[in-house]
Amino acid sequence: MATASIKPWIAQKIEDRFGGFRQQANRIDPTLPRKLDQERTVAVIGGGIAGFTAAIELARRGYTVSLFERNTYLGGKLGSWQETIGQGDDAQDVWVDHGFHAFFRHYYNFNRLLDSLDLRKGFIPIDDYMIIEQSGQRLGFKDVDTTPILNMISMAQKGLFSWKDLIFSPAMRKLDPFLRYDPGRTFANFDDTSFEDFDRQAKLPTQLRLAFNTFSRAFFSDADRMSLAELIKSFHFYYLGHDHGLLYDYPTGNYQDTILGPMVEHLTQHGASIHTGQGVDTIERDEDGFRVHGQRFDRVVLATDVVGTRAILSNCPWIHEHPAWADRITRLRPAQRYAVWRVWMDRDMGHGLPHFISTERFNALDSVTFYHHYEKDCRDWAQKSGGGIYELHSYALPDHLVEPEAIRQALLADLVQ
C-alpha cells in the first residue's frame, strides 16, 4: 500500500519538475482575427497528412483552398486505394492502405484535428508494443511505467538492460546525452555521429541496442545512417517527453472510410477544390502572388516530401532571391527507401500476438501487421476463406534490394524464419 500511494506523488513531482509534459511551441497572438476579413486563395501542394492538415486549417480560417496531389489517391503515407484480388468469379475489389499507422497519444495537434471531425471514435488501443527477436523471444512494453524517469526504471525491470551492466560499462557515461535533450546543443554535438558509431564506443547492452536499432529503422534509417542527435530527439519525443508510454491507438477500418473520406467531405463543405493526379513541376511568381498550373494564388503551401520539394523548387528561379532558404532546401536529403507488401495467404497466423509487431530483422523485414485480426473487411475475408491478410514492412530497405521480386522474396523469407 505504501508503494502504491507514493508512486502518484513521485509522478506528480516529476511532472512539476518538467513544468508539465505539454509545452506550446508556437505562441498564438489572441489579438489577431481567427478568420480572414477579405478573400484569399491558397494552393496546397501535396495531399498527404501535412497537406490535409494545412488545407483544413486554412479553409476553416476563410481561405479558398485548392489542393493538388500527384497520385490518383489522397493521403500520402496514410493513403488508401482499391485493388482487385482473386480471379474470375472469386475476384473482388478491396481497399488497400499504404501501410499500418500508429496514432500515438502524444500526437496532440493531429489528434485534436481528428477529434474536431469526430474521427477517433472507432479507434482501438494496441495490446502491446512488441519486438520479436530472431530467437523468437518477445520484448514487450505493455506494463512499462509511463512517467518519465520511472519508465527508465521499468525498462530495466523488463530486461532491456541491468543497472549492473550500465554501472560497470562505458554505456553509463555515454548514455547521459539521451537524458538531456536540447535542440541546440544536442544537434551541435551529435548530428555528425551515427548511432552505430556511438554504440561501438558505448557497448550498449544487447536488448537495449536492439530497441534503439528498431527505433532507428522506424524512422527509415539503419544505425550507420541515423544521426545520433535525431535518435536522441526521437527518444525524447516518443518516450521521455510525455506520460503516455509507447502504446497507441489505430482505426479498425480502412483509411478511406475512417479518415480520408470524411476529411475530403469536410474540405469540400468549406469550398475547397481537390485535384488528384495533378503533380506540380514548378511554382511561378508574379507581382503579388504565385501561379500553379496557370492559376493565380495569393499563397502557396508546399507540403511535399524531400524529393518532391527539391524537384519543384529546382524549377523555380526565384528561390535564389532567398539564398539562406535555398541552401537549406539544397542540403535536404531523403531517408532510405522503404517497402510495404500486403499478402493474402491461405492460413491464419499470429494468434496471441498484438495486431502489429516489430521484428529483429534477418534481411529486410522490420514489422508485420495482422490485418485480418482487427479490420472488419479483412476479418470477413479471412473468416470466409480460412486464410489471413498480412502486411510486411521494410522501413530501411537494404541497398542491394532493388527489383520488386527480390524485395518480396526477402520479406517472405524473413517472415518464414
GIJO-V668563 format. One record per residue. RES is the residue in three letters. BURIAL is + if it has 16 or more other C-alpha atoms within 10 Angstrom, else -. Layout:
BEGIN
RES&BURIAL + RES&BURIAL
END
This chain:
BEGIN
MET&- + ALA&- + THR&- + ALA&- + SER&- + ILE&- + LYS&- + PRO&- + TRP&- + ILE&- + ALA&+ + GLN&- + LYS&- + ILE&+ + GLU&+ + ASP&- + ARG&- + PHE&- + GLY&- + GLY&- + PHE&+ + ARG&- + GLN&- + GLN&- + ALA&- + ASN&- + ARG&- + ILE&- + ASP&- + PRO&- + THR&- + LEU&- + PRO&- + ARG&- + LYS&- + LEU&- + ASP&- + GLN&- + GLU&- + ARG&- + THR&+ + VAL&+ + ALA&+ + VAL&+ + ILE&+ + GLY&+ + GLY&+ + GLY&+ + ILE&+ + ALA&+ + GLY&+ + PHE&+ + THR&+ + ALA&+ + ALA&+ + ILE&+ + GLU&- + LEU&+ + ALA&+ + ARG&+ + ARG&- + GLY&+ + TYR&+ + THR&+ + VAL&+ + SER&+ + LEU&+ + PHE&+ + GLU&+ + ARG&+ + ASN&+ + THR&- + TYR&+ + LEU&+ + GLY&+ + GLY&+ + LYS&- + LEU&+ + GLY&+ + SER&+ + TRP&+ + GLN&- + GLU&- + THR&- + ILE&- + GLY&- + GLN&- + GLY&- + ASP&- + ASP&- + ALA&- + GLN&- + ASP&- + VAL&- + TRP&+ + VAL&+ + ASP&+ + HIS&+ + GLY&+ + PHE&+ + HIS&- + ALA&- + PHE&+ + PHE&+ + ARG&+ + HIS&+ + TYR&- + TYR&- + ASN&- + PHE&+ + ASN&+ + ARG&- + LEU&+ + LEU&+ + ASP&- + SER&- + LEU&- + ASP&- + LEU&+ + ARG&+ + LYS&- + GLY&- + PHE&- + ILE&- + PRO&- + ILE&+ + ASP&+ + ASP&+ + TYR&+ + MET&+ + ILE&+ + ILE&+ + GLU&+ + GLN&- + SER&- + GLY&- + GLN&- + ARG&- + LEU&+ + GLY&+ + PHE&+ + LYS&+ + ASP&- + VAL&+ + ASP&+ + THR&+ + THR&+ + PRO&+ + ILE&+ + LEU&+ + ASN&+ + MET&+ + ILE&- + SER&+ + MET&+ + ALA&- + GLN&- + LYS&+ + GLY&- + LEU&+ + PHE&+ + SER&- + TRP&- + LYS&- + ASP&- + LEU&+ + ILE&- + PHE&- + SER&- + PRO&- + ALA&+ + MET&+ + ARG&- + LYS&+ + LEU&+ + ASP&- + PRO&+ + PHE&+ + LEU&- + ARG&- + TYR&+ + ASP&- + PRO&- + GLY&- + ARG&- + THR&+ + PHE&+ + ALA&- + ASN&- + PHE&+ + ASP&+ + ASP&- + THR&+ + SER&+ + PHE&+ + GLU&+ + ASP&- + PHE&+ + ASP&+ + ARG&- + GLN&- + ALA&+ + LYS&+ + LEU&+ + PRO&+ + THR&- + GLN&- + LEU&+ + ARG&+ + LEU&+ + ALA&- + PHE&+ + ASN&+ + THR&+ + PHE&+ + SER&+ + ARG&+ + ALA&+ + PHE&+ + PHE&+ + SER&+ + ASP&+ + ALA&+ + ASP&+ + ARG&+ + MET&+ + SER&+ + LEU&+ + ALA&+ + GLU&+ + LEU&+ + ILE&+ + LYS&+ + SER&+ + PHE&+ + HIS&+ + PHE&- + TYR&+ + TYR&+ + LEU&+ + GLY&+ + HIS&+ + ASP&+ + HIS&+ + GLY&+ + LEU&+ + LEU&+ + TYR&+ + ASP&+ + TYR&+ + PRO&+ + THR&+ + GLY&+ + ASN&+ + TYR&+ + GLN&+ + ASP&- + THR&+ + ILE&+ + LEU&+ + GLY&- + PRO&+ + MET&+ + VAL&+ + GLU&- + HIS&+ + LEU&+ + THR&- + GLN&- + HIS&+ + GLY&- + ALA&+ + SER&- + ILE&+ + HIS&+ + THR&- + GLY&- + GLN&+ + GLY&+ + VAL&+ + ASP&+ + THR&+ + ILE&+ + GLU&+ + ARG&+ + ASP&- + GLU&- + ASP&- + GLY&- + PHE&+ + ARG&+ + VAL&+ + HIS&- + GLY&- + GLN&- + ARG&+ + PHE&+ + ASP&+ + ARG&+ + VAL&+ + VAL&- + LEU&+ + ALA&+ + THR&+ + ASP&- + VAL&- + VAL&- + GLY&+ + THR&+ + ARG&+ + ALA&- + ILE&+ + LEU&+ + SER&+ + ASN&- + CYS&- + PRO&- + TRP&- + ILE&+ + HIS&- + GLU&- + HIS&- + PRO&- + ALA&- + TRP&- + ALA&+ + ASP&- + ARG&- + ILE&+ + THR&- + ARG&- + LEU&- + ARG&- + PRO&- + ALA&+ + GLN&+ + ARG&- + TYR&- + ALA&+ + VAL&+ + TRP&+ + ARG&+ + VAL&- + TRP&+ + MET&- + ASP&- + ARG&- + ASP&+ + MET&- + GLY&+ + HIS&- + GLY&- + LEU&- + PRO&+ + HIS&+ + PHE&+ + ILE&+ + SER&+ + THR&+ + GLU&+ + ARG&+ + PHE&- + ASN&- + ALA&+ + LEU&+ + ASP&+ + SER&+ + VAL&+ + THR&+ + PHE&+ + TYR&+ + HIS&+ + HIS&+ + TYR&+ + GLU&+ + LYS&- + ASP&- + CYS&+ + ARG&+ + ASP&- + TRP&- + ALA&+ + GLN&- + LYS&- + SER&- + GLY&- + GLY&+ + GLY&+ + ILE&+ + TYR&+ + GLU&+ + LEU&+ + HIS&+ + SER&+ + TYR&+ + ALA&+ + LEU&+ + PRO&+ + ASP&- + HIS&- + LEU&+ + VAL&- + GLU&- + PRO&- + GLU&- + ALA&- + ILE&+ + ARG&+ + GLN&- + ALA&+ + LEU&+ + LEU&+ + ALA&- + ASP&+ + LEU&+ + VAL&- + GLN&-
END
